[in-house]
Amino acid sequence: MNHLLTAELIELERAELVRRLRRDRHAATVRATRTPPRRAR
């Protein structure tokens, strides 16, 4: 297997993992801010 190809695959996997982590963190923060309805405004 080509070494450059494996490096690209690893980079893609890392980017996907980071994207998923950011999405989960964003959802968690949105959920936390939505929990107190009166403090949001």
mmCIF file of the N, C-alpha and C atoms, coordinates in Angstrom:
data_MODEL
# 
_entry.id   MODEL 
# 
loop_
_atom_site.group_PDB 
_atom_site.id 
_atom_site.type_symbol 
_atom_site.label_atom_id 
_atom_site.label_alt_id 
_atom_site.label_comp_id 
_atom_site.label_asym_id 
_atom_site.label_entity_id 
_atom_site.label_seq_id 
_atom_site.pdbx_PDB_ins_code 
_atom_site.Cartn_x 
_atom_site.Cartn_y 
_atom_site.Cartn_z 
_atom_site.occupancy 
_atom_site.B_iso_or_equiv 
_atom_site.pdbx_formal_charge 
_atom_site.auth_seq_id 
_atom_site.auth_comp_id 
_atom_site.auth_asym_id 
_atom_site.auth_atom_id 
_atom_site.pdbx_PDB_model_num 
ATOM 1   N N  . MET A 1 1  ? 0.847   -1.195 0.000  1.00 0.00 ? 1  MET A N  1 
ATOM 2   C CA . MET A 1 1  ? 0.000   0.000  0.000  1.00 0.00 ? 1  MET A CA 1 
ATOM 3   C C  . MET A 1 1  ? 0.886   1.250  0.000  1.00 0.00 ? 1  MET A C  1 
ATOM 4   N N  . ASN A 1 2  ? 0.393   2.277  -0.659 1.00 0.00 ? 2  ASN A N  1 
ATOM 5   C CA . ASN A 1 2  ? 1.187   3.495  -0.761 1.00 0.00 ? 2  ASN A CA 1 
ATOM 6   C C  . ASN A 1 2  ? 1.213   4.221  0.582  1.00 0.00 ? 2  ASN A C  1 
ATOM 7   N N  . HIS A 1 3  ? 2.390   4.657  0.982  1.00 0.00 ? 3  HIS A N  1 
ATOM 8   C CA . HIS A 1 3  ? 2.507   5.338  2.280  1.00 0.00 ? 3  HIS A CA 1 
ATOM 9   C C  . HIS A 1 3  ? 1.744   6.667  2.272  1.00 0.00 ? 3  HIS A C  1 
ATOM 10  N N  . LEU A 1 4  ? 1.792   7.378  1.141  1.00 0.00 ? 4  LEU A N  1 
ATOM 11  C CA . LEU A 1 4  ? 1.091   8.658  1.071  1.00 0.00 ? 4  LEU A CA 1 
ATOM 12  C C  . LEU A 1 4  ? -0.413  8.444  1.211  1.00 0.00 ? 4  LEU A C  1 
ATOM 13  N N  . LEU A 1 5  ? -0.905  7.370  0.614  1.00 0.00 ? 5  LEU A N  1 
ATOM 14  C CA . LEU A 1 5  ? -2.340  7.087  0.695  1.00 0.00 ? 5  LEU A CA 1 
ATOM 15  C C  . LEU A 1 5  ? -2.741  6.812  2.140  1.00 0.00 ? 5  LEU A C  1 
ATOM 16  N N  . THR A 1 6  ? -1.941  6.036  2.849  1.00 0.00 ? 6  THR A N  1 
ATOM 17  C CA . THR A 1 6  ? -2.276  5.744  4.248  1.00 0.00 ? 6  THR A CA 1 
ATOM 18  C C  . THR A 1 6  ? -2.264  7.027  5.072  1.00 0.00 ? 6  THR A C  1 
ATOM 19  N N  . ALA A 1 7  ? -1.307  7.906  4.801  1.00 0.00 ? 7  ALA A N  1 
ATOM 20  C CA . ALA A 1 7  ? -1.250  9.172  5.535  1.00 0.00 ? 7  ALA A CA 1 
ATOM 21  C C  . ALA A 1 7  ? -2.507  9.994  5.266  1.00 0.00 ? 7  ALA A C  1 
ATOM 22  N N  . GLU A 1 8  ? -2.949  10.019 4.015  1.00 0.00 ? 8  GLU A N  1 
ATOM 23  C CA . GLU A 1 8  ? -4.167  10.773 3.695  1.00 0.00 ? 8  GLU A CA 1 
ATOM 24  C C  . GLU A 1 8  ? -5.371  10.174 4.404  1.00 0.00 ? 8  GLU A C  1 
ATOM 25  N N  . LEU A 1 9  ? -5.438  8.841  4.431  1.00 0.00 ? 9  LEU A N  1 
ATOM 26  C CA . LEU A 1 9  ? -6.563  8.190  5.113  1.00 0.00 ? 9  LEU A CA 1 
ATOM 27  C C  . LEU A 1 9  ? -6.554  8.530  6.596  1.00 0.00 ? 9  LEU A C  1 
ATOM 28  N N  . ILE A 1 10 ? -5.377  8.521  7.204  1.00 0.00 ? 10 ILE A N  1 
ATOM 29  C CA . ILE A 1 10 ? -5.285  8.853  8.631  1.00 0.00 ? 10 ILE A CA 1 
ATOM 30  C C  . ILE A 1 10 ? -5.730  10.294 8.855  1.00 0.00 ? 10 ILE A C  1 
ATOM 31  N N  . GLU A 1 11 ? -5.312  11.200 7.981  1.00 0.00 ? 11 GLU A N  1 
ATOM 32  C CA . GLU A 1 11 ? -5.712  12.605 8.123  1.00 0.00 ? 11 GLU A CA 1 
ATOM 33  C C  . GLU A 1 11 ? -7.227  12.747 7.993  1.00 0.00 ? 11 GLU A C  1 
ATOM 34  N N  . LEU A 1 12 ? -7.813  12.021 7.037  1.00 0.00 ? 12 LEU A N  1 
ATOM 35  C CA . LEU A 1 12 ? -9.263  12.089 6.860  1.00 0.00 ? 12 LEU A CA 1 
ATOM 36  C C  . LEU A 1 12 ? -9.972  11.567 8.101  1.00 0.00 ? 12 LEU A C  1 
ATOM 37  N N  . GLU A 1 13 ? -9.479  10.459 8.642  1.00 0.00 ? 13 GLU A N  1 
ATOM 38  C CA . GLU A 1 13 ? -10.110 9.904  9.844  1.00 0.00 ? 13 GLU A CA 1 
ATOM 39  C C  . GLU A 1 13 ? -10.005 10.880 11.004 1.00 0.00 ? 13 GLU A C  1 
ATOM 40  N N  . ARG A 1 14 ? -8.828  11.505 11.149 1.00 0.00 ? 14 ARG A N  1 
ATOM 41  C CA . ARG A 1 14 ? -8.653  12.464 12.242 1.00 0.00 ? 14 ARG A CA 1 
ATOM 42  C C  . ARG A 1 14 ? -9.601  13.647 12.058 1.00 0.00 ? 14 ARG A C  1 
ATOM 43  N N  . ALA A 1 15 ? -9.735  14.136 10.830 1.00 0.00 ? 15 ALA A N  1 
ATOM 44  C CA . ALA A 1 15 ? -10.635 15.267 10.581 1.00 0.00 ? 15 ALA A CA 1 
ATOM 45  C C  . ALA A 1 15 ? -12.069 14.877 10.920 1.00 0.00 ? 15 ALA A C  1 
ATOM 46  N N  . GLU A 1 16 ? -12.468 13.653 10.550 1.00 0.00 ? 16 GLU A N  1 
ATOM 47  C CA . GLU A 1 16 ? -13.829 13.199 10.848 1.00 0.00 ? 16 GLU A CA 1 
ATOM 48  C C  . GLU A 1 16 ? -14.041 13.108 12.354 1.00 0.00 ? 16 GLU A C  1 
ATOM 49  N N  . LEU A 1 17 ? -13.044 12.607 13.056 1.00 0.00 ? 17 LEU A N  1 
ATOM 50  C CA . LEU A 1 17 ? -13.166 12.496 14.519 1.00 0.00 ? 17 LEU A CA 1 
ATOM 51  C C  . LEU A 1 17 ? -13.290 13.881 15.147 1.00 0.00 ? 17 LEU A C  1 
ATOM 52  N N  . VAL A 1 18 ? -12.474 14.818 14.686 1.00 0.00 ? 18 VAL A N  1 
ATOM 53  C CA . VAL A 1 18 ? -12.534 16.177 15.238 1.00 0.00 ? 18 VAL A CA 1 
ATOM 54  C C  . VAL A 1 18 ? -13.894 16.794 14.955 1.00 0.00 ? 18 VAL A C  1 
ATOM 55  N N  . ARG A 1 19 ? -14.399 16.562 13.722 1.00 0.00 ? 19 ARG A N  1 
ATOM 56  C CA . ARG A 1 19 ? -15.704 17.127 13.372 1.00 0.00 ? 19 ARG A CA 1 
ATOM 57  C C  . ARG A 1 19 ? -16.787 16.556 14.284 1.00 0.00 ? 19 ARG A C  1 
ATOM 58  N N  . ARG A 1 20 ? -16.715 15.233 14.514 1.00 0.00 ? 20 ARG A N  1 
ATOM 59  C CA . ARG A 1 20 ? -17.730 14.599 15.359 1.00 0.00 ? 20 ARG A CA 1 
ATOM 60  C C  . ARG A 1 20 ? -17.635 15.126 16.790 1.00 0.00 ? 20 ARG A C  1 
ATOM 61  N N  . LEU A 1 21 ? -16.400 15.298 17.285 1.00 0.00 ? 21 LEU A N  1 
ATOM 62  C CA . LEU A 1 21 ? -16.232 15.800 18.656 1.00 0.00 ? 21 LEU A CA 1 
ATOM 63  C C  . LEU A 1 21 ? -16.785 17.215 18.764 1.00 0.00 ? 21 LEU A C  1 
ATOM 64  N N  . ARG A 1 22 ? -16.492 18.040 17.761 1.00 0.00 ? 22 ARG A N  1 
ATOM 65  C CA . ARG A 1 22 ? -16.999 19.422 17.803 1.00 0.00 ? 22 ARG A CA 1 
ATOM 66  C C  . ARG A 1 22 ? -18.520 19.431 17.784 1.00 0.00 ? 22 ARG A C  1 
ATOM 67  N N  . ARG A 1 23 ? -19.110 18.552 16.948 1.00 0.00 ? 23 ARG A N  1 
ATOM 68  C CA . ARG A 1 23 ? -20.569 18.518 16.863 1.00 0.00 ? 23 ARG A CA 1 
ATOM 69  C C  . ARG A 1 23 ? -21.155 18.102 18.213 1.00 0.00 ? 23 ARG A C  1 
ATOM 70  N N  . ASP A 1 24 ? -20.554 17.075 18.853 1.00 0.00 ? 24 ASP A N  1 
ATOM 71  C CA . ASP A 1 24 ? -21.069 16.622 20.147 1.00 0.00 ? 24 ASP A CA 1 
ATOM 72  C C  . ASP A 1 24 ? -20.927 17.727 21.193 1.00 0.00 ? 24 ASP A C  1 
ATOM 73  N N  . ARG A 1 25 ? -19.773 18.403 21.191 1.00 0.00 ? 25 ARG A N  1 
ATOM 74  C CA . ARG A 1 25 ? -19.564 19.466 22.173 1.00 0.00 ? 25 ARG A CA 1 
ATOM 75  C C  . ARG A 1 25 ? -20.559 20.598 21.941 1.00 0.00 ? 25 ARG A C  1 
ATOM 76  N N  . HIS A 1 26 ? -20.795 20.946 20.677 1.00 0.00 ? 26 HIS A N  1 
ATOM 77  C CA . HIS A 1 26 ? -21.739 22.013 20.364 1.00 0.00 ? 26 HIS A CA 1 
ATOM 78  C C  . HIS A 1 26 ? -23.141 21.633 20.831 1.00 0.00 ? 26 HIS A C  1 
ATOM 79  N N  . ALA A 1 27 ? -23.543 20.382 20.577 1.00 0.00 ? 27 ALA A N  1 
ATOM 80  C CA . ALA A 1 27 ? -24.866 19.923 21.008 1.00 0.00 ? 27 ALA A CA 1 
ATOM 81  C C  . ALA A 1 27 ? -24.964 19.974 22.530 1.00 0.00 ? 27 ALA A C  1 
ATOM 82  N N  . ALA A 1 28 ? -23.884 19.591 23.216 1.00 0.00 ? 28 ALA A N  1 
ATOM 83  C CA . ALA A 1 28 ? -23.904 19.607 24.680 1.00 0.00 ? 28 ALA A CA 1 
ATOM 84  C C  . ALA A 1 28 ? -24.042 21.041 25.188 1.00 0.00 ? 28 ALA A C  1 
ATOM 85  N N  . THR A 1 29 ? -23.319 21.977 24.583 1.00 0.00 ? 29 THR A N  1 
ATOM 86  C CA . THR A 1 29 ? -23.408 23.366 25.036 1.00 0.00 ? 29 THR A CA 1 
ATOM 87  C C  . THR A 1 29 ? -24.797 23.930 24.750 1.00 0.00 ? 29 THR A C  1 
ATOM 88  N N  . VAL A 1 30 ? -25.351 23.597 23.589 1.00 0.00 ? 30 VAL A N  1 
ATOM 89  C CA . VAL A 1 30 ? -26.697 24.085 23.262 1.00 0.00 ? 30 VAL A CA 1 
ATOM 90  C C  . VAL A 1 30 ? -27.697 23.523 24.259 1.00 0.00 ? 30 VAL A C  1 
ATOM 91  N N  . ARG A 1 31 ? -27.543 22.235 24.602 1.00 0.00 ? 31 ARG A N  1 
ATOM 92  C CA . ARG A 1 31 ? -28.448 21.623 25.568 1.00 0.00 ? 31 ARG A CA 1 
ATOM 93  C C  . ARG A 1 31 ? -28.299 22.307 26.928 1.00 0.00 ? 31 ARG A C  1 
ATOM 94  N N  . ALA A 1 32 ? -27.056 22.611 27.311 1.00 0.00 ? 32 ALA A N  1 
ATOM 95  C CA . ALA A 1 32 ? -26.826 23.236 28.620 1.00 0.00 ? 32 ALA A CA 1 
ATOM 96  C C  . ALA A 1 32 ? -27.423 24.645 28.650 1.00 0.00 ? 32 ALA A C  1 
ATOM 97  N N  . THR A 1 33 ? -27.292 25.381 27.554 1.00 0.00 ? 33 THR A N  1 
ATOM 98  C CA . THR A 1 33 ? -27.841 26.740 27.542 1.00 0.00 ? 33 THR A CA 1 
ATOM 99  C C  . THR A 1 33 ? -29.360 26.709 27.453 1.00 0.00 ? 33 THR A C  1 
ATOM 100 N N  . ARG A 1 34 ? -29.914 25.659 26.872 1.00 0.00 ? 34 ARG A N  1 
ATOM 101 C CA . ARG A 1 34 ? -31.372 25.592 26.751 1.00 0.00 ? 34 ARG A CA 1 
ATOM 102 C C  . ARG A 1 34 ? -32.027 25.115 28.040 1.00 0.00 ? 34 ARG A C  1 
ATOM 103 N N  . THR A 1 35 ? -31.258 24.478 28.927 1.00 0.00 ? 35 THR A N  1 
ATOM 104 C CA . THR A 1 35 ? -31.870 23.932 30.144 1.00 0.00 ? 35 THR A CA 1 
ATOM 105 C C  . THR A 1 35 ? -32.504 25.037 30.995 1.00 0.00 ? 35 THR A C  1 
ATOM 106 N N  . PRO A 1 36 ? -31.826 26.162 31.291 1.00 0.00 ? 36 PRO A N  1 
ATOM 107 C CA . PRO A 1 36 ? -32.514 27.249 32.006 1.00 0.00 ? 36 PRO A CA 1 
ATOM 108 C C  . PRO A 1 36 ? -33.222 28.161 31.007 1.00 0.00 ? 36 PRO A C  1 
ATOM 109 N N  . PRO A 1 37 ? -34.528 28.102 30.894 1.00 0.00 ? 37 PRO A N  1 
ATOM 110 C CA . PRO A 1 37 ? -35.234 28.875 29.852 1.00 0.00 ? 37 PRO A CA 1 
ATOM 111 C C  . PRO A 1 37 ? -35.253 30.371 30.139 1.00 0.00 ? 37 PRO A C  1 
ATOM 112 N N  . ARG A 1 38 ? -35.319 30.778 31.419 1.00 0.00 ? 38 ARG A N  1 
ATOM 113 C CA . ARG A 1 38 ? -35.423 32.214 31.707 1.00 0.00 ? 38 ARG A CA 1 
ATOM 114 C C  . ARG A 1 38 ? -34.062 32.890 31.688 1.00 0.00 ? 38 ARG A C  1 
ATOM 115 N N  . ARG A 1 39 ? -32.982 32.123 31.979 1.00 0.00 ? 39 ARG A N  1 
ATOM 116 C CA . ARG A 1 39 ? -31.656 32.745 31.999 1.00 0.00 ? 39 ARG A CA 1 
ATOM 117 C C  . ARG A 1 39 ? -31.129 32.969 30.582 1.00 0.00 ? 39 ARG A C  1 
ATOM 118 N N  . ALA A 1 40 ? -31.729 32.299 29.593 1.00 0.00 ? 40 ALA A N  1 
ATOM 119 C CA . ALA A 1 40 ? -31.233 32.430 28.221 1.00 0.00 ? 40 ALA A CA 1 
ATOM 120 C C  . ALA A 1 40 ? -31.435 33.861 27.725 1.00 0.00 ? 40 ALA A C  1 
ATOM 121 N N  . ARG A 1 41 ? -32.495 34.548 28.217 1.00 0.00 ? 41 ARG A N  1 
ATOM 122 C CA . ARG A 1 41 ? -32.744 35.891 27.684 1.00 0.00 ? 41 ARG A CA 1 
ATOM 123 C C  . ARG A 1 41 ? -32.296 36.962 28.620 1.00 0.00 ? 41 ARG A C  1 
# 
